[in-house]
Amino acid sequence: MEHALHQKKHKMIWNLPNILTYGRILAIPAFVACFYFEGEAWRFTALGIFVAASITDFFDGYLARAWSQQSKLGQMLDPIADKLLVGAALIMLVSDDTIHDLSVIAAVIILSREILVSGLREFLAQLSVSVPVTKIAKFKTAAQLAALTFLLLAPLVDNETTYGLVLGDSLLWVAAILTIYTGFDYLRVGIKHLIEEDMKD
């Protein structure tokens, strides 16, 4: 019985959806390291790592549902992996001046929202309250990943034009607006339950 339980735990921890999530987290240090070396080859490498990590964001959730391999560990790590990847990319792109001027505000909005939502999720979890992920939230994540992909690509393709950078900046602002909108849902639910808890005292 104990051996069977151990095997079941092992399968839950090391199923393919969770492995993809672990891989996304482990890819972040390699992605960041690429920015400390000069040359297009390193930028291409950073772009490749980011795109591969972004693809796993789709497949880990899809496979977990399709194969009935959803786990609490995966549900916890998946959004954390997303936020770490997006946060690392934003910080590195600001540091190398790819994201500059007013677009830095969009980056700050996205980072601030992610920190806020992480705190609210922790608070709501203590109250056994969950906020389902909406289609708009998924579109927000897609917009973030697309924006960052174009911004990583821009220095490699923009020679006499700045189309890649303009497209990346535009998508970054779209993501920032969606970030504010979806963040409001978490804030509204959090404040509602916070007031209810205070009224019980």
C-alpha positions as CSV (number, residue, x, y, z in Angstrom):
1,M,0.0,0.0,0.0
2,E,2.8,2.4,1.0
3,H,4.8,1.5,-2.1
4,A,1.7,2.1,-4.4
5,L,1.2,5.5,-2.7
6,H,4.8,6.4,-3.3
7,Q,4.6,5.4,-6.9
8,K,1.5,7.5,-7.4
9,K,3.2,10.6,-5.8
10,H,6.2,10.0,-8.0
11,K,4.0,9.9,-11.1
12,M,2.2,13.1,-10.1
13,I,5.4,15.0,-9.5
14,W,7.2,13.7,-12.6
15,N,4.4,13.6,-15.1
16,L,5.2,15.3,-18.5
17,P,3.1,18.5,-17.8
18,N,5.0,19.2,-14.6
19,I,8.3,18.4,-16.3
20,L,7.5,21.0,-18.9
21,T,6.8,23.5,-16.1
22,Y,10.1,22.7,-14.4
23,G,11.8,23.2,-17.7
24,R,10.3,26.6,-18.2
25,I,11.6,27.7,-14.8
26,L,15.1,26.2,-15.4
27,A,15.3,28.0,-18.8
28,I,15.1,31.4,-17.1
29,P,18.7,31.5,-15.8
30,A,20.0,30.4,-19.3
31,F,17.8,33.1,-20.9
32,V,19.2,35.8,-18.6
33,A,22.8,34.7,-19.1
34,C,22.5,35.3,-22.9
35,F,22.2,39.0,-22.3
36,Y,25.7,39.1,-20.7
37,F,27.3,38.2,-24.0
38,E,27.5,40.4,-27.1
39,G,26.6,39.3,-30.6
40,E,23.6,38.3,-32.6
41,A,24.1,34.6,-31.9
42,W,23.5,35.2,-28.2
43,R,20.4,37.2,-29.0
44,F,19.1,34.4,-31.2
45,T,19.8,32.0,-28.4
46,A,17.9,34.1,-25.9
47,L,15.0,34.3,-28.4
48,G,15.0,30.6,-29.0
49,I,15.0,29.8,-25.3
50,F,12.1,32.3,-24.7
51,V,10.0,30.9,-27.6
52,A,10.6,27.3,-26.4
53,A,9.7,28.2,-22.9
54,S,6.6,30.1,-24.1
55,I,5.4,27.1,-26.0
56,T,5.6,24.9,-22.9
57,D,3.2,27.3,-21.3
58,F,0.5,26.1,-23.6
59,F,1.4,22.4,-23.7
60,D,1.8,21.8,-19.9
61,G,-1.8,22.9,-19.2
62,Y,-3.2,21.3,-22.3
63,L,-1.6,17.9,-21.7
64,A,-2.5,18.0,-18.0
65,R,-6.1,18.4,-18.9
66,A,-6.0,16.0,-21.9
67,W,-4.3,13.2,-19.9
68,S,-6.0,13.9,-16.6
69,Q,-2.7,14.6,-15.0
70,Q,-3.6,17.8,-13.2
71,S,-2.0,18.2,-9.8
72,K,-1.8,20.8,-7.1
73,L,1.9,21.2,-7.6
74,G,1.4,21.9,-11.3
75,Q,-1.4,24.4,-10.6
76,M,0.9,26.2,-8.2
77,L,4.0,26.2,-10.3
78,D,2.5,27.0,-13.7
79,P,1.5,30.7,-13.0
80,I,4.7,31.1,-11.0
81,A,6.7,29.9,-14.0
82,D,4.8,32.3,-16.3
83,K,5.5,35.3,-14.0
84,L,9.1,34.5,-13.6
85,L,9.6,34.2,-17.4
86,V,7.8,37.4,-18.2
87,G,9.4,39.3,-15.4
88,A,12.9,38.2,-16.3
89,A,12.3,39.1,-20.0
90,L,11.0,42.6,-19.1
91,I,13.9,43.3,-16.8
92,M,16.5,42.2,-19.3
93,L,14.9,44.1,-22.2
94,V,14.7,47.3,-20.1
95,S,18.3,46.8,-19.0
96,D,19.5,46.6,-22.6
97,D,17.3,49.6,-23.7
98,T,15.1,47.5,-26.0
99,I,12.2,48.7,-23.9
100,H,12.7,52.4,-23.3
101,D,11.0,55.7,-22.9
102,L,7.2,55.4,-22.2
103,S,7.2,51.7,-22.8
104,V,9.0,51.3,-19.5
105,I,5.8,52.3,-17.9
106,A,4.0,49.4,-19.6
107,A,6.7,47.1,-18.3
108,V,6.3,48.4,-14.7
109,I,2.5,48.1,-14.9
110,I,2.8,44.4,-15.9
111,L,5.4,43.6,-13.2
112,S,3.4,45.5,-10.6
113,R,0.2,43.6,-11.5
114,E,1.9,40.2,-11.3
115,I,3.2,41.0,-7.8
116,L,-0.2,42.2,-6.7
117,V,-2.0,39.1,-8.1
118,S,0.6,36.8,-6.5
119,G,-0.2,38.4,-3.1
120,L,-3.9,38.3,-3.6
121,R,-3.8,34.6,-4.7
122,E,-1.9,33.8,-1.5
123,F,-4.5,35.7,0.6
124,L,-7.5,34.1,-1.2
125,A,-6.0,30.6,-0.9
126,Q,-6.0,31.1,2.9
127,L,-9.7,31.7,2.6
128,S,-10.2,28.7,0.3
129,V,-11.3,31.1,-2.4
130,S,-10.2,30.5,-6.0
131,V,-10.5,32.9,-8.9
132,P,-10.9,31.0,-12.2
133,V,-8.6,32.0,-15.1
134,T,-10.7,33.8,-17.7
135,K,-10.3,33.8,-21.5
136,I,-9.2,37.5,-21.2
137,A,-6.5,36.5,-18.7
138,K,-5.3,33.8,-21.2
139,F,-5.3,36.4,-24.0
140,K,-3.3,38.7,-21.7
141,T,-0.6,36.1,-21.2
142,A,-0.5,35.5,-25.0
143,A,-0.2,39.2,-25.6
144,Q,2.7,39.5,-23.1
145,L,4.6,36.5,-24.7
146,A,4.0,37.8,-28.2
147,A,5.1,41.3,-27.3
148,L,8.3,40.0,-25.7
149,T,9.0,37.7,-28.6
150,F,8.9,40.6,-31.1
151,L,11.0,42.8,-28.8
152,L,13.6,40.1,-28.5
153,L,13.5,39.7,-32.3
154,A,13.5,43.5,-33.1
155,P,17.3,44.1,-32.9
156,L,17.9,41.1,-35.2
157,V,15.5,42.2,-38.0
158,D,15.3,46.0,-37.7
159,N,18.0,47.4,-39.9
160,E,16.7,50.4,-41.7
161,T,13.2,50.1,-40.2
162,T,11.8,49.8,-36.7
163,Y,8.7,47.8,-37.5
164,G,9.6,44.9,-35.1
165,L,10.2,47.3,-32.3
166,V,7.0,49.3,-33.0
167,L,4.9,46.1,-33.1
168,G,6.5,44.8,-29.9
169,D,5.9,48.1,-28.1
170,S,2.3,48.2,-29.3
171,L,1.6,44.6,-28.1
172,L,3.3,45.5,-24.8
173,W,0.8,48.3,-24.2
174,V,-2.1,46.0,-25.2
175,A,-0.8,43.5,-22.7
176,A,-0.4,46.2,-20.1
177,I,-4.1,47.3,-20.6
178,L,-5.3,43.7,-20.4
179,T,-3.1,43.3,-17.3
180,I,-4.9,46.1,-15.5
181,Y,-8.3,44.8,-16.5
182,T,-7.7,41.2,-15.4
183,G,-5.9,42.4,-12.3
184,F,-9.0,44.3,-11.3
185,D,-10.9,41.0,-11.1
186,Y,-8.5,39.7,-8.5
187,L,-8.5,42.9,-6.6
188,R,-12.3,43.1,-6.5
189,V,-12.6,39.5,-5.2
190,G,-9.8,40.1,-2.7
191,I,-11.3,43.2,-1.3
192,K,-14.7,41.7,-1.1
193,H,-13.5,38.7,0.9
194,L,-11.3,41.0,3.0
195,I,-14.3,43.1,4.0
196,E,-16.3,40.0,4.8
197,E,-13.6,38.6,7.0
198,D,-13.3,42.0,8.9
199,M,-17.1,42.0,9.4
200,K,-16.9,38.6,11.1
201,D,-14.6,39.9,13.7
